[in-house]
Amino acid sequence: MTLLPDNAQLPALVHKHQKRTFKIIIIGDSNVGKTCLTFRFCAGRYPKKTEATIGVDFRERTLDIDGEQVTLQLWDTAGQERFRKSLVQHYYRNVNAVVFVYDVTNQSSFDELPLWIAECDTQCPGSKIPRILVGNKCDLADKIVVKTNDAQRFADQHNMPLFETSAADDSRSDHVEGIFLTLAHKLKNSKPMMSPSSSSWRSSSSEDRSREVGLKIALSGFRVSMTCFDL
């Protein structure tokens, strides 16, 4: 009697039952919409009410990517320095990807991006973790002050793809999906499968995940540059 599957079957079994978890931190000035972006992706809707993040908010969602369970942990960080000083090292510990967010209607939030990138470089020296640049609030078309060309030039200088979207606009909800699904694919393809004994492995829980989504996302009208990502 064969008690265990042969070696050729073991990887398939591990792949089927294992769920990988990736930590993604959302960085940027206060009021650029970091909380709304994470809420839109994890809850599938725009929050009715938001308050300034104090410290860090945590949300997560599990996706089925090519038959594999992938959980994205989104760390929504405070934009105000007084709330960040004692926690900044905690934000970056074991991080797998970084999303930099600015408000397309607020020039200052765009001008501050080099400081956020410098912080990331300091906390993750020599790291090759994926980074994405997101311009939020594109629904406020008559108030946009940060031009796409300027944002694209900045993104290219820092080797990041650029996404421009709106967490508030229901018609653009698929665009927000596209941002995080891009990261999910990038992380899944770049990180090797860990054994179940690894500290990165977590058992699946229905309480820990939002609804699963398909991978075919409608991105018509979504302004995005993917030149910096090889998926």
N, C-alpha and C positions, 0 to 999 in steps of 0.2 A: 504494500500500500504506500502511495506517495503522500507524505504529510505536508510537504512544502512545494510550491511551484518551482520549476527549474529556474536557473539564473536568467534565462532569456525573458521570463515573465515578470520577474521582480520589479524592474524599472517601470513597467507599465502599471503595475498595481500601485506603486508609490505615487506615480504621476496622477493616477485617477483619484486617490483619496487625499492627497496633500493640498493644502491651501497656502499660498505665499502671501505675505503681508509686506507692503512697502510704505514707508513713512515719507510724506510729502509736506513740506512747510510752505505756507503762503505768506509772502513778505511784501511790505509796502507801507506807504503813509496811512495815517488814519483817514477814514471816510472815502477810501477808494473803492470799497465794495468787496473786500476780501471775504467777510462773513457771508454776504449775499451769494457770492460765487460758490462757496463750499456748500451752503444750504441748498442752492439750486441743484447742484450735482447730487448731493446725498439724499435730499428729501423730495426732489423733483418739482419744487415750486419756489416761488419767491417768498421770503419771510414777511409776515404781516408787520412785524415790529423788530427793530434791531437796536442794540445799544453798543457803545464803544466796548471793544474787547479789552478786558483787564487780564493780563497774563497771557493765557492761551485758551482757545476753545478747540475741542476735539470732535471730529466727525469721521465716519468711515462708511464705506460702501464696498460690497463684494461683487465682482464681475465674473462672468464666464468668458474667458479669452481662449479661443481655440480649444475648448473642452477642459480648460484648467481654471480652478478657482483662484482669483487674484483679488486681494483686499487692498484698497487704497485707504490709508489713514491720513486724513487731511488735518494738519495742524494750523489753525487760524490764529496767527500771532498778533499781538498788540502792536499798533503803529506808533504809540506814544513812548518816547524814550524812558520816562519815569516808570513805566510798567515793564520795560524790557531788560533793564540792567542786570537784575539778579537772575533772569531766566534765559538769557541769550544762549549760554552754553547748552542748556537743556534743550532748547529748540533744535539745535543742530546735531545733537548726539544721535548717531546711527541714522542720519537722514539719507534718503535714497534719491530725492529730487527736490528742486526748488522752483516755485512759481513766483515771479516778481510781478506785482500788479500796480498799475497807475490808472488815474482817472483822466480820460481823454478831454474832459472839460476843465481840468485843473493843471495848468502848466507847472506849478510848483511840485506836484506829485511826480511828474515826469523828470524834472530837474534833480530831484532827490535820489533817483535811481542809482547813480554812481556810488552813493553812500551805502545803500543797501547791498549792492554788489561787493563793495569793499568789506563790509561786515561778513558776508558769506565767504569771501576769499580768506579772511582772517580766521574764521571758525573752521573752515574746511580747506586748509592749505594743500595745494597739489591735487585736490579732488577732481575727478572727472564726472561727477554726478550730473545728470541731465538738468538743464535749466530752460525755463520757458518765460517769455515776456508776454504779459496780457494787458491790453488796453481795455478798460471797462467803461460802461455807460455810453456806448455808441448809439443808444436809442435817443439820446439828447442831441440830435443832429445839429440844431441851430446854436448849440453852446460849445461845440467841439473846438478846442484851441490847439491841441497837439496833432499835427499833421501826420498822416500815415507815412509819408516819405521820411520824415524826421525820425519817427519811431522805428521804421525799417532800417534806416542807416545805423541807429543806435544798436538795434538787435544784431545786425551783421557784425558790428564792431566787437560785440561780446559773444559772438558765436551762439546766438539763441534764435529759435523760431519765434515769430511774432504772431499773436492772435489778437484780433479786435472784436469785441462782443459786448453783450449786455446781459447781466444777470436778471434785470428787471423785466425784460421783454419776453413774454411767453413764446413769441414766434421765433425767438433765437435760442430757445432752450437746448436745441440740438447742437448749437455752437459751443455751449458750455460743456456738453457731453464730449464733444470732439477734443477739447483741450485735455481733459483728464484721460480719455481713452487713448490719445496719442502717447501720454506718459505711461499708461498701463502697458501698451504694446512695447514701448521702448524699454521699460524696466524688465518686463517678462523675457524679452529677447536677449537682454544684456546680462541678466543675473542667472547663474546656474541653479538648477534645481537642488534644494537642500534636502538632507535626510530628515525623517520625522523626528529624530532626536535633537535636531538643531534648535537653538533658542529662537530662531526666526519662524519656526513652524508653529501654527496655531490651529486648534481644532475648529471646525465650522460651527457657527451658532446662528440660528435664524434671528436672534435678537441683535446680533452685531452687524447685520447687513441690510441694505435696502434692496429693492427689487433688482433682479438681474436684467441686463439689457443685451440686445443683439449688437452686433458689431457694425451693421450697415447704418451709418449715421448720415442724415441728409445735411450737407454742408453748403447748399446753394446760397449764394450771397454772403458767405462767410469769408471775410477778408483774413487771409492767413498766409504766412510764408513758412514753408517747411524745408528751406534750403539747408538748414543747419542740422537736420535730423536724418539719419539713415535708419529707417525702420525695416 
